[in-house]
Amino acid sequence: MDPQRAALLQQLGEAYLRAPSRMPFFIGLGHEDVVPDTYILTKGDFKARGAKVEPGFISALHKGPEIVEPKGVLFVPQRRKALAEWLTSPEDPLLGRVMANRLWVGHFGEGIVRTPNDFGRQGEPPTHPELLDWLATEFAEQGWSIKKMHRLIMLSSVYRASSVADETALKVDPDNRLLSRMPRRRLDADSLRDTLLATSGALNLKMGGVGVIPPLTKEEILAARFPNLWPPNPDPAEHNRRSVYLQMKRSLTLPLLQIFDAPDSATSCPRRERSTVAPQALALMNGEFAVAQSEKFAERIKKAAGETLEAQVETGFKMAFGRPPSAGERVTALDYLKRNSLARLGLLLFNMNEFVYVD
């Protein structure tokens, strides 16, 4: 890239980040012309007009109600409204079933239908069809409230079940398709980053605003194709915003998220995949982000527990895991702390399975 052009692009990016927040606005839809007629195009050629067609529904799925629109005058088309009413109609429960299944995937890692993007003949049948239909019905009756569905699922006995399976369950249900236990799963990339920030006390809970660009390490800048297109936000506090506010580029994903299986932003992601590879352990043990958060975690522990090593171990476990250490863990952690810094102990806690996995 031409150096002058690269410098100008970087200046534009930095100016955009320094710009004041936009005023609240709304989007309105209006029509200045009569809605044009639509024709079937023979072989896709826009010059070869075939029969004239009116707005309607995909008859292979559901005939749907007739859409009546005035002719030859300016009007607001009723097509989007008709589509929304058709999708949420009690006669067509597909939307409710698909959405309820996606919410289930988010909590359990696998859906009642294990092909969330395909409810057709090529997809897998539901393992619990009656449960899926009941969830879809509840979703509609609760006013399509996602928050109420989250509460409903998380208060269920299957969600609160132990992830430790007995021998009988492992024999009868080895893949946990019958929900004989709560599946043990690793935090996804976004949740792991947010958990590191929350545990260290550095998480910025500010809501809204433009996307945040955190700083990259020297190695990451060298690996980037166009590093000048990645200007970090000038406010350091913005770097610790929740991962949902991070600005994503298709050409460069934040490396920590990429290592922990962040989805490709260029394609549809029906569910988060989870792998176990060596770079993940290296990122948590030696990565600049994890090391920086362990140092902040040490400051937080010392502020709450003082200089007593026993109190520091107790406080560190409670902050990281929400529980005190067991007798064996206390002895091991104290011995480690006597030979290493408090920040190293925090890094050790970050690398324990209990920190990364949801039981």
C-alpha positions as CSV (number, residue, x, y, z in Angstrom):
1,M,0.0,0.0,0.0
2,D,1.2,3.5,-0.8
3,P,2.6,5.1,2.4
4,Q,0.8,8.3,1.9
5,R,-2.5,6.6,1.4
6,A,-1.9,4.4,4.5
7,A,-1.1,7.4,6.6
8,L,-4.3,9.2,5.5
9,L,-6.4,6.1,6.2
10,Q,-5.0,5.9,9.7
11,Q,-5.7,9.6,10.3
12,L,-9.3,9.1,9.1
13,G,-9.7,6.1,11.5
14,E,-8.3,8.1,14.5
15,A,-10.5,11.1,13.7
16,Y,-13.6,8.8,13.6
17,L,-12.7,7.4,17.0
18,R,-12.4,10.9,18.5
19,A,-15.6,12.1,17.0
20,P,-18.4,12.9,19.5
21,S,-21.3,10.4,19.9
22,R,-24.1,10.7,17.4
23,M,-27.4,12.2,18.4
24,P,-30.3,9.8,18.7
25,F,-32.1,9.2,15.4
26,F,-34.7,7.0,13.8
27,I,-35.1,5.5,10.4
28,G,-38.3,6.3,8.4
29,L,-39.5,4.7,5.2
30,G,-41.3,6.6,2.5
31,H,-42.1,6.2,-1.2
32,E,-41.8,9.0,-3.8
33,D,-42.9,6.9,-6.7
34,V,-45.6,4.3,-7.5
35,V,-44.3,0.8,-6.6
36,P,-43.1,-0.7,-9.8
37,D,-44.5,-3.9,-11.2
38,T,-42.6,-7.2,-10.9
39,Y,-42.2,-9.7,-13.7
40,I,-40.8,-13.2,-14.0
41,L,-37.5,-12.8,-15.9
42,T,-36.9,-15.6,-18.4
43,K,-33.6,-17.3,-17.7
44,G,-32.8,-14.4,-15.3
45,D,-32.5,-11.9,-18.1
46,F,-33.9,-8.5,-17.0
47,K,-34.7,-7.7,-20.6
48,A,-36.8,-10.8,-21.1
49,R,-39.9,-10.1,-19.1
50,G,-42.4,-12.9,-18.5
51,A,-45.6,-13.0,-16.6
52,K,-46.4,-10.3,-14.1
53,V,-46.5,-11.4,-10.5
54,E,-48.0,-10.0,-7.4
55,P,-46.5,-10.1,-3.9
56,G,-47.1,-13.4,-2.1
57,F,-45.7,-16.2,0.0
58,I,-43.6,-19.2,-0.8
59,S,-46.4,-21.7,-1.6
60,A,-44.2,-24.7,-1.0
61,L,-44.0,-23.7,2.7
62,H,-47.4,-22.2,3.4
63,K,-49.9,-20.5,1.1
64,G,-50.3,-17.6,3.5
65,P,-52.9,-14.8,3.5
66,E,-53.6,-12.8,0.4
67,I,-51.8,-9.5,0.2
68,V,-54.1,-6.7,-1.0
69,E,-52.4,-3.5,-2.1
70,P,-53.9,-0.4,-3.9
71,K,-53.0,0.0,-7.5
72,G,-51.6,3.1,-9.3
73,V,-51.3,5.4,-6.2
74,L,-48.6,6.2,-3.6
75,F,-48.8,4.0,-0.6
76,V,-46.8,2.2,2.0
77,P,-46.5,-1.5,0.9
78,Q,-48.0,-4.0,3.3
79,R,-45.5,-6.8,2.3
80,R,-43.2,-6.6,5.3
81,K,-46.0,-6.4,7.7
82,A,-47.7,-9.4,6.0
83,L,-44.4,-11.4,6.2
84,A,-44.0,-10.6,9.9
85,E,-47.6,-11.6,10.7
86,W,-47.2,-14.8,8.6
87,L,-44.0,-15.8,10.4
88,T,-45.5,-15.2,13.8
89,S,-48.8,-16.8,13.0
90,P,-50.0,-19.6,15.3
91,E,-50.7,-21.6,12.1
92,D,-47.0,-21.5,11.2
93,P,-44.9,-22.5,14.3
94,L,-41.6,-22.8,12.4
95,L,-40.2,-19.4,13.5
96,G,-40.9,-20.2,17.2
97,R,-39.3,-23.7,16.9
98,V,-36.2,-22.4,15.2
99,M,-35.7,-19.6,17.6
100,A,-36.3,-21.7,20.7
101,N,-33.8,-24.2,19.3
102,R,-31.2,-21.5,18.9
103,L,-31.7,-20.4,22.5
104,W,-31.3,-24.0,23.6
105,V,-28.0,-24.2,21.6
106,G,-26.7,-21.2,23.4
107,H,-27.2,-22.7,26.8
108,F,-26.4,-26.4,26.1
109,G,-24.0,-26.3,23.2
110,E,-26.2,-28.5,21.1
111,G,-29.8,-28.0,20.1
112,I,-32.8,-30.2,20.4
113,V,-32.4,-30.1,16.6
114,R,-28.7,-30.5,16.1
115,T,-28.7,-28.8,12.7
116,P,-29.9,-25.3,13.7
117,N,-29.6,-24.0,10.2
118,D,-31.6,-26.8,8.6
119,F,-35.0,-27.9,9.9
120,G,-35.7,-29.7,6.6
121,R,-35.4,-33.2,5.4
122,Q,-31.6,-33.0,5.2
123,G,-31.3,-31.9,8.8
124,E,-31.4,-34.1,12.0
125,P,-34.8,-34.8,13.6
126,P,-35.4,-33.3,17.0
127,T,-34.4,-35.5,20.0
128,H,-37.3,-34.2,22.0
129,P,-40.0,-33.0,19.6
130,E,-42.6,-32.5,22.3
131,L,-40.3,-30.3,24.3
132,L,-39.4,-28.2,21.2
133,D,-43.1,-27.7,20.3
134,W,-43.8,-26.7,23.9
135,L,-40.9,-24.2,24.0
136,A,-42.1,-22.7,20.7
137,T,-45.6,-22.3,22.1
138,E,-44.4,-20.7,25.3
139,F,-42.2,-18.4,23.3
140,A,-45.2,-17.1,21.4
141,E,-47.4,-16.9,24.5
142,Q,-44.7,-14.9,26.3
143,G,-44.9,-12.2,23.7
144,W,-41.8,-13.5,21.8
145,S,-39.6,-12.3,24.8
146,I,-36.1,-13.7,24.5
147,K,-35.4,-12.7,28.1
148,K,-38.3,-14.7,29.4
149,M,-37.2,-17.7,27.4
150,H,-33.7,-17.5,28.9
151,R,-35.2,-17.5,32.4
152,L,-37.5,-20.4,31.6
153,I,-34.6,-22.5,30.3
154,M,-32.2,-21.6,33.1
155,L,-34.7,-22.4,35.8
156,S,-35.4,-25.8,34.4
157,S,-34.2,-29.0,36.2
158,V,-32.2,-30.1,33.1
159,Y,-30.2,-26.9,33.1
160,R,-29.5,-27.1,36.8
161,A,-28.5,-30.8,36.6
162,S,-25.0,-31.9,37.4
163,S,-22.5,-32.3,34.5
164,V,-21.1,-35.4,36.3
165,A,-22.7,-38.5,34.8
166,D,-23.0,-41.9,36.5
167,E,-22.1,-45.1,34.8
168,T,-25.7,-45.9,33.9
169,A,-26.1,-42.6,32.1
170,L,-22.9,-43.0,30.2
171,K,-24.0,-46.4,29.0
172,V,-27.5,-45.5,28.0
173,D,-26.8,-41.9,26.8
174,P,-23.1,-41.6,25.9
175,D,-23.6,-38.6,23.6
176,N,-26.1,-36.9,26.1
177,R,-28.8,-36.8,23.4
178,L,-31.4,-37.7,26.1
179,L,-30.2,-34.8,28.3
180,S,-29.3,-37.2,31.1
181,R,-26.8,-34.6,32.4
182,M,-25.8,-31.0,31.9
183,P,-23.2,-30.9,29.1
184,R,-19.8,-29.7,30.2
185,R,-18.6,-27.0,27.8
186,R,-15.9,-24.4,27.5
187,L,-16.6,-20.7,27.5
188,D,-16.8,-19.3,24.0
189,A,-14.2,-16.7,22.9
190,D,-16.2,-13.6,23.8
191,S,-17.2,-14.9,27.2
192,L,-13.7,-16.0,28.1
193,R,-12.3,-12.5,27.3
194,D,-15.1,-10.9,29.3
195,T,-14.5,-13.3,32.2
196,L,-10.8,-12.5,32.3
197,L,-11.6,-8.7,32.4
198,A,-14.3,-9.2,35.1
199,T,-12.1,-11.3,37.3
200,S,-9.3,-8.8,37.1
201,G,-11.7,-6.0,37.9
202,A,-11.0,-4.2,34.6
203,L,-14.2,-4.9,32.7
204,N,-15.8,-1.7,31.5
205,L,-19.6,-2.2,31.6
206,K,-20.4,0.9,29.5
207,M,-23.2,0.2,27.1
208,G,-23.8,1.4,23.5
209,G,-21.6,3.6,21.3
210,V,-19.4,2.9,18.3
211,G,-17.3,-0.3,17.9
212,V,-14.1,-0.4,19.9
213,I,-10.7,-1.3,18.4
214,P,-8.3,-2.6,21.1
215,P,-4.5,-2.3,20.6
216,L,-2.7,-5.1,19.0
217,T,0.7,-6.5,20.1
218,K,3.8,-5.9,18.0
219,E,3.7,-9.5,16.6
220,E,0.0,-9.1,15.7
221,I,0.6,-5.9,13.9
222,L,3.4,-7.5,11.9
223,A,1.0,-10.3,10.9
224,A,-1.8,-8.0,9.9
225,R,-2.2,-7.4,6.2
226,F,-3.1,-3.7,6.6
227,P,-2.1,-2.6,10.2
228,N,-2.9,1.0,9.4
229,L,-6.6,0.1,9.1
230,W,-6.6,-1.0,12.8
231,P,-6.1,2.2,14.7
232,P,-6.7,1.5,18.5
233,N,-9.2,3.6,20.4
234,P,-7.4,6.6,22.0
235,D,-9.2,6.1,25.3
236,P,-7.6,3.1,27.2
237,A,-10.8,2.5,29.2
238,E,-12.5,1.7,26.0
239,H,-10.2,-1.2,25.4
240,N,-11.8,-3.2,28.2
241,R,-15.3,-2.9,26.9
242,R,-17.3,-6.2,26.6
243,S,-16.4,-8.2,23.6
244,V,-19.8,-7.6,22.0
245,Y,-18.7,-4.0,21.4
246,L,-15.4,-5.0,19.7
247,Q,-15.1,-3.9,16.1
248,M,-14.6,-7.0,13.9
249,K,-12.9,-6.9,10.5
250,R,-13.2,-9.9,8.1
251,S,-9.5,-9.4,7.3
252,L,-8.4,-9.5,10.9
253,T,-10.1,-11.0,14.0
254,L,-8.7,-10.2,17.4
255,P,-6.2,-13.0,17.9
256,L,-7.3,-14.0,21.4
257,L,-10.9,-14.6,20.1
258,Q,-9.6,-16.3,16.9
259,I,-7.6,-18.8,19.0
260,F,-10.7,-19.7,21.0
261,D,-12.8,-20.4,17.9
262,A,-14.5,-17.1,17.3
263,P,-16.8,-17.6,14.3
264,D,-16.0,-16.3,10.8
265,S,-17.9,-13.0,10.4
266,A,-18.2,-13.6,6.6
267,T,-20.4,-16.7,7.0
268,S,-23.5,-17.7,8.9
269,C,-22.7,-19.4,12.3
270,P,-25.5,-21.7,13.4
271,R,-23.6,-22.7,16.6
272,R,-20.2,-22.0,18.2
273,E,-17.6,-24.7,17.6
274,R,-15.2,-25.6,20.3
275,S,-11.7,-27.0,19.8
276,T,-8.8,-27.9,22.2
277,V,-5.5,-26.9,20.7
278,A,-2.1,-26.0,22.1
279,P,-2.2,-22.2,21.2
280,Q,-5.1,-21.8,23.6
281,A,-3.0,-22.9,26.5
282,L,-0.1,-20.7,25.3
283,A,-2.4,-17.7,25.0
284,L,-3.6,-18.1,28.6
285,M,-0.2,-18.8,30.0
286,N,2.0,-16.4,28.0
287,G,-0.2,-14.1,26.1
288,E,0.2,-10.4,26.7
289,F,-3.5,-9.9,27.4
290,A,-3.7,-12.8,30.0
291,V,-0.5,-11.6,31.7
292,A,-1.8,-8.0,31.9
293,Q,-5.1,-9.1,33.4
294,S,-3.2,-11.3,36.0
295,E,-1.3,-8.3,37.2
296,K,-4.5,-6.3,37.6
297,F,-6.1,-9.4,39.3
298,A,-3.1,-9.4,41.8
299,E,-3.8,-5.7,42.6
300,R,-7.4,-6.5,43.2
301,I,-6.6,-9.4,45.5
302,K,-4.1,-7.4,47.5
303,K,-6.5,-4.6,47.9
304,A,-9.1,-6.9,49.4
305,A,-6.9,-9.4,51.3
306,G,-3.9,-7.4,52.4
307,E,-0.4,-8.8,52.6
308,T,-1.2,-12.2,54.3
309,L,-0.6,-15.0,51.9
310,E,-3.3,-17.2,53.3
311,A,-5.9,-14.5,52.9
312,Q,-4.6,-13.8,49.3
313,V,-5.1,-17.4,48.4
314,E,-8.6,-17.5,49.9
315,T,-9.6,-14.3,48.2
316,G,-8.2,-15.3,44.8
317,F,-10.2,-18.5,44.7
318,K,-13.4,-16.8,45.7
319,M,-13.0,-14.1,43.1
320,A,-12.0,-16.5,40.3
321,F,-14.4,-19.4,41.2
322,G,-16.9,-18.1,43.7
323,R,-15.8,-20.6,46.3
324,P,-13.0,-21.1,48.9
325,P,-10.1,-23.4,48.0
326,S,-10.2,-27.0,49.3
327,A,-7.6,-28.1,51.8
328,G,-5.4,-29.6,49.1
329,E,-5.7,-26.6,46.9
330,R,-4.9,-24.2,49.7
331,V,-1.7,-26.1,50.5
332,T,-0.6,-26.2,46.8
333,A,-1.5,-22.6,46.2
334,L,0.4,-21.3,49.3
335,D,3.4,-23.3,48.3
336,Y,3.3,-21.8,44.8
337,L,2.7,-18.3,46.1
338,K,5.8,-18.5,48.4
339,R,7.9,-19.2,45.3
340,N,6.2,-16.9,42.8
341,S,4.4,-13.6,42.7
342,L,0.7,-13.0,43.3
343,A,0.3,-12.2,39.6
344,R,1.7,-15.6,38.7
345,L,-0.8,-17.2,41.1
346,G,-3.6,-15.3,39.3
347,L,-2.3,-16.6,36.0
348,L,-2.4,-20.1,37.4
349,L,-6.0,-19.6,38.4
350,F,-6.8,-18.4,34.9
351,N,-5.4,-21.6,33.5
352,M,-7.4,-24.0,35.7
353,N,-10.2,-26.0,33.9
354,E,-12.8,-24.6,36.4
355,F,-12.1,-21.1,35.1
356,V,-12.5,-21.9,31.4
357,Y,-15.3,-24.6,31.6
358,V,-18.9,-24.3,32.6
359,D,-19.9,-27.3,34.7
